[in-house]
Amino acid sequence: MSNLPERTLDSLLFYVIQMDIVWKAKSENLNKVQQLFRTVKPESGSVVVLPEMFTTGFCMDFEEICEEPGGHTEKLLSKLASDYEVLIIAGIPLKSDSGKGKNSAVAIKPDGSVAFRFVKLHPFNPANEELYYERGCEVVVADYSGWKISPFICYDLRFPESYRAAALEGAEILITIANWPEKRASHWLPLLQARAIENLAYVVGVNRIGCSPENRYSGESIILNPWGEVVISAGKSECIIRAELKKETINNIRKNFPCLDDAKPPLSARVKHVKI
């Protein structure tokens, strides 16, 4: 069990892993992540974020790649989370009773247990994703050390009502994990900036680099402050970026420009609260 104290942190340290995902090579990708942890040694209490489907790439072969909840990938991440006493948020394709998969963002707590399994709200139907993966139905707002964090996955970024639902429930950090292709790279930063500006929230965008059979990926993972300004950017190479998010920054912005007070809740959003 983690011996981290239950307290509100005035700042929260984020590590974003921008990696070249080898197509459907789970062992190779997991070995790479383990090595990156050994190299970087993330600080206790920090948050480490990995891209969407980080073990395989964005793949419709769900019967081949999906794992049971609590399967091999979650177990490995659980050990990393407990060894380093960090919160890990990572994209893992999971099996479902429906016969489809679930394109999921799984959060592993510093004690190694699962905090939540968020399911992508908007399958990427230009690639027929909904034929293979269930549509998620809940926005998640997770409380971690006094910070409220909400995860989203790739195509969700184009649907601002989900992010607004999270913000109106107090979310301060909006995370988007992705396999966002180079051919639409010009949309990536503007959409992330819009989500930050309109919700007065930190935004963490986590993309991959490299190639799949159908796409190239240019990375450009980024962390933005609640004013939409760049805190740190990863560029287009495989790397890990690190940034400290400050509670004072978001509190001051929301106090001095309280536009969220005038926002109306989206009519269709369902929000689930989680205590980490």
VEXKOL-880621 format. One record per residue: residue in three letters; residue number from 1; x, y, z of N, C-alpha, C, O in turn. Coordinates in steps of 0.2 Angstrom, whole numbers. Example, Ala and Ser with C-alpha at 12.3 -4.5 7.8 and 13.67 -1.06 7.14 Angstrom:
ALA/1/66/-28/39/62/-22/39/66/-16/39/71/-17/42
SER/2/64/-11/35/68/-5/36/64/0/39/67/6/40
//
This chain:
MET/1/4/-6/0/0/0/0/4/6/0/10/6/3
SER/2/2/11/-3/6/18/-3/5/21/4/0/21/7
ASN/3/10/24/6/10/28/12/10/36/11/11/40/15
LEU/4/7/37/5/6/44/3/1/47/7/-5/44/8
PRO/5/2/53/10/-4/56/15/-10/58/11/-9/60/5
GLU/6/-16/58/14/-22/61/11/-22/68/12/-23/71/17
ARG/7/-20/72/6/-20/79/7/-21/82/0/-20/79/-5
THR/8/-23/89/0/-23/92/-6/-16/95/-8/-13/99/-4
LEU/9/-14/94/-14/-7/96/-16/-8/103/-19/-13/104/-23
ASP/10/-4/108/-17/-4/114/-20/-2/114/-28/-3/118/-32
SER/11/2/109/-29/4/108/-36/4/100/-37/5/96/-33
LEU/12/4/99/-44/3/92/-46/8/91/-52/8/94/-57
LEU/13/13/86/-51/18/85/-56/15/80/-61/13/74/-59
PHE/14/15/81/-68/13/77/-73/19/75/-77/23/79/-79
TYR/15/19/68/-79/24/66/-84/20/63/-90/15/59/-89
VAL/16/21/65/-96/18/63/-102/23/59/-106/28/62/-108
ILE/17/21/53/-108/25/48/-112/22/49/-119/17/46/-120
GLN/18/27/51/-123/25/51/-130/30/46/-134/36/47/-134
MET/19/26/41/-136/30/35/-138/29/33/-145/23/34/-147
ASP/20/33/29/-148/32/26/-154/30/19/-153/33/15/-151
ILE/21/23/18/-154/20/12/-153/21/7/-158/19/8/-164
VAL/22/24/1/-157/25/-4/-162/18/-8/-163/15/-10/-158
TRP/23/16/-8/-169/10/-11/-171/9/-18/-168/12/-23/-170
LYS/24/4/-18/-164/1/-25/-161/7/-29/-157/6/-35/-157
ALA/25/12/-25/-155/18/-29/-152/17/-27/-144/21/-23/-142
LYS/26/13/-30/-140/12/-29/-133/18/-29/-129/20/-25/-126
SER/27/22/-35/-130/27/-36/-126/33/-30/-127/36/-28/-122
GLU/28/34/-29/-133/39/-24/-135/37/-17/-132/41/-13/-129
ASN/29/30/-15/-133/28/-9/-130/28/-8/-123/30/-3/-120
LEU/30/26/-14/-119/27/-14/-112/34/-14/-109/35/-10/-105
ASN/31/38/-17/-113/45/-17/-111/48/-10/-111/52/-8/-107
LYS/32/46/-6/-117/48/1/-118/46/5/-112/50/9/-109
VAL/33/39/4/-110/37/8/-105/40/7/-98/42/11/-94
GLN/34/42/1/-97/46/-1/-91/52/2/-91/55/5/-86
GLN/35/56/2/-96/62/5/-97/62/13/-96/66/16/-93
LEU/36/57/16/-99/56/23/-98/55/25/-91/57/30/-88
PHE/37/51/21/-87/50/22/-80/57/22/-76/58/26/-72
ARG/38/61/17/-78/67/16/-75/72/22/-76/76/24/-72
THR/39/71/24/-82/76/30/-84/74/37/-81/78/40/-78
VAL/40/67/38/-81/64/44/-79/64/44/-71/65/50/-68
LYS/41/62/39/-68/60/38/-61/55/44/-59/57/48/-55
PRO/42/49/43/-61/44/49/-59/44/49/-52/44/44/-48
GLU/43/43/55/-49/42/57/-42/36/54/-39/31/54/-42
SER/44/37/52/-33/31/49/-29/25/55/-29/27/61/-28
GLY/45/19/52/-30/13/57/-30/12/60/-36/7/63/-37
SER/46/16/59/-41/15/62/-48/10/58/-52/8/53/-50
VAL/47/8/61/-58/4/57/-63/8/56/-69/11/60/-72
VAL/48/7/50/-71/10/48/-78/5/46/-83/1/42/-81
VAL/49/5/49/-89/0/47/-94/3/44/-100/8/47/-103
LEU/50/0/39/-102/2/35/-108/-4/36/-114/-9/38/-112
PRO/51/-2/35/-120/-7/37/-125/-13/31/-126/-12/26/-122
GLU/52/-17/33/-130/-23/28/-132/-20/22/-134/-15/22/-138
MET/53/-23/16/-132/-20/9/-135/-13/9/-135/-10/7/-140
PHE/54/-9/10/-130/-2/11/-130/2/5/-131/7/5/-133
THR/55/-2/-1/-130/2/-8/-131/1/-10/-138/5/-15/-140
THR/56/-3/-7/-142/-5/-10/-149/-5/-5/-155/-4/-7/-160
GLY/57/-7/1/-153/-9/6/-158/-16/5/-159/-19/1/-157
PHE/58/-19/10/-163/-26/11/-164/-29/5/-169/-27/6/-175
CYS/59/-32/0/-166/-32/-6/-170/-40/-9/-169/-42/-9/-164
MET/60/-43/-11/-175/-49/-13/-174/-50/-21/-173/-55/-24/-173
ASP/61/-44/-24/-173/-44/-31/-172/-45/-33/-164/-41/-36/-161
PHE/62/-51/-31/-162/-52/-31/-155/-52/-38/-152/-50/-39/-146
GLU/63/-54/-43/-155/-54/-50/-153/-47/-52/-151/-45/-56/-147
GLU/64/-42/-49/-155/-35/-51/-154/-31/-47/-149/-27/-50/-145
ILE/65/-33/-41/-148/-29/-36/-144/-32/-35/-137/-29/-33/-132
CYS/66/-39/-36/-136/-42/-34/-130/-41/-39/-124/-40/-45/-125
GLU/67/-40/-36/-118/-38/-40/-112/-44/-40/-108/-48/-35/-108
GLU/68/-44/-45/-103/-49/-44/-98/-47/-39/-93/-41/-37/-92
PRO/69/-52/-35/-90/-50/-31/-84/-46/-34/-79/-48/-40/-77
GLY/70/-41/-31/-77/-36/-34/-72/-31/-39/-76/-28/-43/-72
GLY/71/-31/-39/-82/-26/-43/-86/-19/-41/-86/-17/-37/-81
HIS/72/-15/-44/-91/-8/-43/-90/-6/-36/-90/-1/-34/-86
THR/73/-8/-32/-94/-6/-25/-95/-8/-21/-88/-4/-17/-86
GLU/74/-14/-22/-86/-16/-18/-80/-11/-21/-74/-9/-17/-70
LYS/75/-10/-27/-74/-5/-30/-68/2/-27/-69/5/-25/-64
LEU/76/4/-26/-75/11/-23/-75/11/-16/-73/15/-13/-70
LEU/77/6/-12/-75/5/-5/-73/4/-4/-66/6/0/-63
SER/78/0/-9/-63/-1/-9/-56/6/-9/-52/7/-6/-47
LYS/79/10/-14/-54/17/-14/-51/21/-8/-52/24/-6/-47
LEU/80/21/-5/-58/24/1/-59/21/7/-54/25/11/-51
ALA/81/15/7/-54/11/13/-50/13/12/-43/15/17/-39
SER/82/13/6/-40/15/5/-33/22/5/-32/24/8/-26
ASP/83/27/3/-36/34/4/-35/36/11/-35/40/13/-31
TYR/84/33/15/-39/35/22/-40/30/27/-36/31/33/-35
GLU/85/25/24/-33/20/28/-30/17/34/-34/17/39/-31
VAL/86/15/32/-40/12/37/-44/5/35/-47/3/29/-46
LEU/87/1/39/-49/-5/38/-53/-4/37/-60/-1/42/-63
ILE/88/-5/32/-63/-4/30/-70/-11/30/-74/-16/27/-71
ILE/89/-12/34/-79/-18/34/-83/-15/32/-90/-11/35/-93
ALA/90/-18/26/-93/-16/23/-99/-21/21/-103/-26/18/-101
GLY/91/-21/21/-110/-26/18/-114/-25/10/-115/-20/8/-118
ILE/92/-30/7/-113/-30/-1/-114/-36/-3/-117/-42/-1/-115
PRO/93/-36/-7/-123/-42/-10/-125/-44/-16/-121/-40/-21/-120
LEU/94/-50/-16/-118/-53/-21/-114/-59/-25/-117/-62/-22/-121
LYS/95/-59/-31/-114/-65/-35/-117/-71/-33/-113/-71/-30/-108
SER/96/-77/-35/-116/-84/-33/-114/-88/-39/-115/-87/-43/-119
ASP/97/-93/-39/-110/-98/-44/-111/-103/-44/-117/-106/-49/-119
SER/98/-103/-38/-120/-107/-37/-126/-104/-40/-132/-108/-41/-137
GLY/99/-98/-43/-132/-95/-46/-138/-91/-41/-142/-87/-43/-146
LYS/100/-91/-35/-140/-86/-30/-143/-81/-28/-138/-81/-31/-132
GLY/101/-76/-24/-139/-71/-21/-135/-73/-15/-132/-78/-12/-133
LYS/102/-69/-12/-127/-70/-6/-124/-63/-2/-125/-58/-4/-122
ASN/103/-63/3/-129/-57/7/-129/-57/12/-123/-61/16/-122
SER/104/-53/10/-118/-53/12/-111/-47/16/-109/-41/15/-112
ALA/105/-48/21/-105/-42/24/-101/-43/22/-94/-48/23/-90
VAL/106/-38/18/-92/-38/15/-85/-33/19/-81/-27/20/-83
ALA/107/-35/20/-75/-31/24/-70/-29/19/-64/-34/16/-61
ILE/108/-23/19/-63/-20/14/-58/-18/19/-52/-13/23/-53
LYS/109/-20/18/-46/-18/22/-40/-11/20/-38/-8/15/-40
PRO/110/-8/24/-34/-2/23/-31/-1/17/-27/5/15/-26
ASP/111/-7/14/-25/-6/8/-21/-7/2/-26/-7/-4/-23
GLY/112/-8/3/-32/-8/-2/-37/-15/-4/-39/-16/-9/-43
SER/113/-20/-2/-36/-27/-4/-37/-30/1/-43/-27/6/-44
VAL/114/-35/-2/-46/-38/2/-51/-43/7/-49/-47/6/-45
ALA/115/-42/14/-51/-47/19/-48/-53/19/-53/-58/20/-50
PHE/116/-52/19/-59/-57/19/-64/-55/16/-71/-49/16/-72
ARG/117/-60/14/-75/-59/12/-82/-64/16/-86/-70/15/-86
PHE/118/-62/22/-89/-66/26/-93/-66/23/-100/-61/21/-103
VAL/119/-73/23/-103/-74/21/-110/-75/26/-114/-79/31/-113
LYS/120/-71/26/-120/-72/32/-125/-79/33/-127/-83/29/-128
LEU/121/-81/40/-126/-88/42/-127/-90/42/-134/-95/40/-136
HIS/122/-85/43/-139/-87/44/-146/-82/40/-150/-77/42/-152
PRO/123/-84/34/-152/-80/29/-156/-79/33/-163/-83/37/-165
PHE/124/-73/32/-166/-71/35/-172/-74/32/-178/-71/27/-181
ASN/125/-80/34/-179/-84/30/-184/-82/31/-191/-84/27/-196
PRO/126/-78/37/-193/-75/37/-200/-70/30/-201/-69/29/-207
ALA/127/-68/27/-195/-65/21/-196/-69/15/-194/-66/9/-192
ASN/128/-75/16/-193/-80/11/-191/-78/8/-184/-80/2/-182
GLU/129/-76/12/-179/-74/10/-173/-80/7/-169/-79/2/-165
GLU/130/-86/10/-170/-92/7/-166/-94/0/-168/-98/-3/-164
LEU/131/-92/-2/-173/-93/-9/-175/-89/-14/-171/-91/-20/-170
TYR/132/-84/-11/-168/-79/-16/-164/-79/-14/-157/-77/-18/-152
TYR/133/-80/-8/-155/-79/-5/-148/-86/-2/-146/-89/2/-149
GLU/134/-88/-3/-139/-94/0/-136/-93/7/-136/-87/10/-135
ARG/135/-98/11/-136/-98/18/-134/-99/19/-127/-103/16/-124
GLY/136/-95/23/-124/-95/25/-117/-101/29/-116/-104/32/-120
CYS/137/-103/29/-109/-109/33/-108/-108/37/-101/-113/41/-99
GLU/138/-102/38/-99/-101/42/-93/-95/46/-93/-89/43/-95
VAL/139/-95/52/-91/-90/56/-90/-87/55/-83/-91/54/-78
VAL/140/-80/54/-82/-78/53/-76/-74/59/-73/-70/62/-76
VAL/141/-76/61/-67/-72/66/-63/-69/63/-57/-72/61/-52
ALA/142/-62/62/-57/-59/59/-52/-55/63/-47/-52/68/-49
ASP/143/-56/62/-41/-52/67/-36/-46/63/-34/-46/58/-31
TYR/144/-40/67/-35/-34/64/-33/-30/70/-30/-28/75/-33
SER/145/-29/68/-23/-25/73/-19/-28/80/-19/-24/85/-20
GLY/146/-35/80/-20/-38/87/-20/-39/90/-26/-41/96/-27
TRP/147/-36/87/-32/-37/89/-38/-42/85/-42/-43/79/-41
LYS/148/-46/88/-46/-51/85/-50/-49/84/-57/-48/88/-61
ILE/149/-49/77/-59/-46/75/-66/-51/72/-70/-55/67/-67
SER/150/-52/73/-76/-56/70/-81/-52/67/-87/-49/71/-90
PRO/151/-53/61/-89/-50/58/-94/-55/58/-100/-61/57/-100
PHE/152/-52/59/-106/-55/58/-113/-51/54/-118/-45/54/-116
ILE/153/-54/52/-123/-50/48/-128/-51/51/-135/-56/50/-138
CYS/154/-45/53/-138/-45/55/-145/-51/58/-148/-51/65/-147
TYR/155/-55/55/-152/-61/58/-155/-65/62/-151/-69/66/-153
ASP/156/-65/60/-144/-69/64/-139/-68/71/-140/-72/76/-138
LEU/157/-61/73/-141/-59/80/-141/-63/84/-146/-64/90/-145
ARG/158/-67/82/-151/-71/85/-155/-78/87/-153/-82/90/-156
PHE/159/-79/85/-147/-86/85/-144/-86/89/-137/-85/86/-132
PRO/160/-86/96/-137/-85/100/-132/-89/99/-126/-88/101/-120
GLU/161/-96/96/-127/-101/96/-122/-98/91/-117/-100/92/-111
SER/162/-94/86/-118/-92/81/-113/-87/84/-109/-87/83/-102
TYR/163/-83/88/-111/-78/92/-107/-81/97/-103/-79/98/-97
ARG/164/-86/101/-106/-90/106/-102/-93/102/-96/-94/105/-90
ALA/165/-96/96/-97/-100/93/-91/-95/91/-86/-96/92/-80
ALA/166/-89/89/-88/-83/88/-83/-82/94/-79/-81/94/-73
ALA/167/-81/100/-83/-79/106/-79/-84/109/-75/-82/111/-69
LEU/168/-90/108/-76/-96/110/-72/-96/106/-66/-100/108/-61
GLU/169/-93/100/-66/-93/96/-60/-86/97/-56/-85/93/-52
GLY/170/-83/102/-58/-77/104/-54/-70/102/-57/-65/103/-55
ALA/171/-70/98/-63/-64/96/-66/-59/102/-67/-61/107/-70
GLU/172/-53/101/-65/-48/106/-66/-42/104/-71/-39/108/-74
ILE/173/-42/97/-72/-37/95/-77/-41/90/-82/-44/85/-80
LEU/174/-41/92/-88/-44/88/-93/-39/84/-98/-35/88/-101
ILE/175/-39/78/-97/-34/74/-101/-36/70/-107/-42/67/-107
THR/176/-33/71/-113/-35/68/-119/-29/63/-121/-24/66/-123
ILE/177/-30/57/-121/-25/52/-123/-27/50/-130/-33/50/-132
ALA/178/-23/49/-135/-24/49/-142/-19/45/-146/-14/44/-144
ASN/179/-22/43/-152/-18/41/-158/-20/46/-163/-24/44/-168
TRP/180/-18/52/-163/-21/57/-167/-16/58/-174/-10/59/-173
PRO/181/-19/56/-180/-14/55/-185/-12/62/-188/-15/67/-187
GLU/182/-6/61/-191/-3/67/-194/-7/71/-199/-6/77/-200
LYS/183/-11/67/-203/-15/71/-208/-20/75/-205/-23/80/-209
ARG/184/-22/75/-199/-26/80/-195/-23/83/-190/-26/86/-185
ALA/185/-16/83/-190/-12/86/-185/-14/94/-184/-13/97/-178
SER/186/-16/97/-189/-18/104/-189/-24/106/-184/-25/111/-182
HIS/187/-28/101/-183/-33/101/-178/-32/100/-171/-35/103/-167
TRP/188/-26/97/-170/-25/94/-163/-24/100/-158/-28/100/-153
LEU/189/-19/105/-159/-18/110/-154/-24/115/-154/-26/117/-148
PRO/190/-27/117/-159/-33/122/-158/-38/119/-154/-42/122/-150
LEU/191/-40/112/-155/-45/109/-151/-43/108/-144/-47/110/-140
LEU/192/-37/107/-143/-35/106/-136/-35/113/-132/-37/114/-127
GLN/193/-33/118/-136/-33/125/-133/-40/127/-132/-41/131/-127
ALA/194/-45/126/-137/-52/128/-136/-54/124/-129/-58/128/-125
ARG/195/-53/118/-128/-55/115/-122/-52/118/-116/-56/118/-111
ALA/196/-46/120/-116/-43/124/-110/-47/130/-109/-49/132/-104
ILE/197/-47/134/-114/-50/141/-114/-57/141/-112/-59/145/-107
GLU/198/-61/137/-115/-68/137/-113/-70/135/-106/-75/136/-104
ASN/199/-66/130/-104/-67/127/-97/-62/130/-92/-63/127/-86
LEU/200/-58/134/-93/-53/137/-89/-50/132/-85/-50/132/-78
ALA/201/-47/127/-88/-44/121/-85/-38/119/-88/-36/121/-94
TYR/202/-33/116/-85/-27/113/-87/-29/108/-92/-34/104/-91
VAL/203/-26/107/-98/-27/102/-103/-21/98/-104/-16/101/-106
VAL/204/-21/92/-104/-15/88/-105/-17/83/-111/-21/79/-111
GLY/205/-14/84/-117/-15/81/-123/-9/76/-124/-3/78/-124
VAL/206/-10/69/-125/-5/64/-125/-6/60/-131/-11/56/-132
ASN/207/-1/61/-136/-2/58/-143/4/53/-143/9/53/-139
ARG/208/4/49/-149/10/45/-150/13/48/-157/11/52/-160
ILE/209/19/44/-158/23/46/-164/23/39/-168/21/34/-166
GLY/210/26/39/-174/27/33/-177/22/31/-183/18/36/-185
CYS/211/21/25/-184/17/23/-190/13/17/-188/15/13/-184
SER/212/7/17/-191/2/11/-191/2/9/-198/4/12/-202
PRO/213/-2/3/-200/-3/2/-207/-6/7/-211/-5/7/-217
GLU/214/-10/11/-208/-14/16/-212/-12/23/-210/-14/28/-214
ASN/215/-8/25/-205/-7/32/-203/0/33/-201/3/28/-198
ARG/216/2/39/-201/8/42/-198/6/46/-192/0/49/-192
TYR/217/10/47/-187/8/51/-181/14/55/-179/19/53/-179
SER/218/12/62/-178/17/67/-177/18/69/-170/22/74/-169
GLY/219/15/66/-165/16/67/-158/13/74/-156/6/75/-156
GLU/220/17/79/-154/15/85/-152/10/85/-146/6/89/-145
SER/221/12/80/-141/9/80/-135/10/87/-131/15/90/-133
ILE/222/6/89/-127/6/96/-124/2/96/-118/-2/93/-117
ILE/223/5/101/-114/1/103/-108/0/111/-108/4/115/-110
LEU/224/-7/112/-108/-9/119/-108/-12/122/-101/-14/118/-98
ASN/225/-11/128/-100/-14/131/-94/-21/133/-95/-23/133/-101
PRO/226/-24/135/-90/-32/136/-90/-33/143/-95/-39/144/-96
TRP/227/-28/146/-97/-29/152/-101/-27/150/-109/-27/154/-113
GLY/228/-26/143/-110/-24/141/-116/-17/142/-118/-16/141/-124
GLU/229/-13/143/-114/-6/145/-115/-2/138/-114/-3/134/-110
VAL/230/3/137/-118/8/132/-118/12/132/-112/16/136/-111
VAL/231/11/126/-108/16/125/-102/22/122/-105/28/123/-103
ILE/232/21/116/-109/27/112/-111/24/108/-117/18/106/-117
SER/233/28/107/-122/26/103/-128/32/98/-130/38/100/-129
ALA/234/29/93/-132/34/87/-134/37/87/-140/42/84/-142
GLY/235/35/91/-145/37/91/-152/35/84/-155/30/82/-154
LYS/236/40/82/-160/38/77/-164/42/70/-163/42/66/-167
SER/237/46/70/-158/50/64/-157/48/60/-150/44/63/-146
GLU/238/50/54/-150/49/50/-144/52/53/-138/58/54/-138
CYS/239/48/55/-133/51/58/-127/46/58/-121/40/56/-122
ILE/240/48/61/-115/44/62/-110/44/69/-108/50/72/-107
ILE/241/39/72/-107/39/79/-105/36/79/-97/32/75/-95
ARG/242/38/84/-94/37/85/-87/34/92/-85/38/96/-87
ALA/243/29/93/-81/27/99/-80/23/99/-73/20/94/-71
GLU/244/24/105/-69/21/105/-63/15/110/-64/15/116/-66
LEU/245/9/107/-62/2/111/-63/1/114/-56/1/110/-51
LYS/246/-1/120/-56/-1/124/-49/-9/126/-48/-12/128/-52
LYS/247/-11/124/-42/-18/125/-40/-19/133/-40/-24/135/-41
GLU/248/-14/137/-38/-15/144/-37/-17/147/-44/-21/151/-45
THR/249/-14/144/-49/-15/147/-56/-22/146/-58/-25/151/-60
ILE/250/-25/140/-57/-32/139/-60/-36/142/-55/-42/145/-57
ASN/251/-35/143/-49/-40/146/-44/-40/153/-46/-45/156/-46
ASN/252/-34/157/-47/-34/164/-49/-38/165/-55/-42/170/-56
ILE/253/-37/161/-60/-40/162/-67/-48/161/-66/-51/166/-69
ARG/254/-50/156/-63/-57/155/-62/-60/160/-57/-66/162/-58
LYS/255/-56/163/-53/-59/168/-48/-60/175/-52/-65/179/-52
ASN/256/-54/177/-56/-54/183/-59/-58/183/-66/-60/189/-68
PHE/257/-60/178/-69/-64/177/-75/-69/172/-74/-68/166/-77
PRO/258/-74/172/-70/-78/167/-68/-83/165/-73/-89/165/-72
CYS/259/-81/164/-80/-87/163/-85/-90/156/-84/-95/155/-87
LEU/260/-87/151/-80/-90/145/-79/-97/146/-75/-101/142/-76
ASP/261/-97/151/-71/-103/153/-67/-109/154/-72/-115/153/-70
ASP/262/-108/156/-78/-114/157/-83/-115/152/-87/-120/152/-92
ALA/263/-112/146/-87/-113/140/-91/-119/136/-89/-120/135/-83
LYS/264/-122/133/-94/-128/129/-93/-125/122/-94/-122/120/-98
PRO/265/-127/117/-89/-125/110/-90/-128/107/-97/-133/108/-99
PRO/266/-123/103/-100/-126/99/-106/-132/95/-104/-132/92/-99
LEU/267/-137/95/-108/-143/91/-107/-142/83/-106/-145/80/-102
SER/268/-137/81/-110/-137/73/-110/-131/70/-106/-130/64/-106
ALA/269/-127/74/-103/-121/71/-100/-123/68/-93/-127/70/-89
ARG/270/-120/62/-92/-120/58/-86/-113/58/-83/-108/57/-87
VAL/271/-112/60/-77/-106/61/-74/-105/57/-68/-109/56/-64
LYS/272/-100/53/-68/-98/49/-62/-92/51/-58/-87/53/-61
HIS/273/-93/52/-52/-88/54/-47/-84/49/-44/-87/44/-42
VAL/274/-77/49/-44/-73/44/-41/-68/47/-36/-65/52/-38
LYS/275/-67/44/-31/-62/46/-26/-56/41/-26/-57/35/-25
ILE/276/-50/44/-28/-44/40/-29/-40/40/-22/-35/37/-21
//
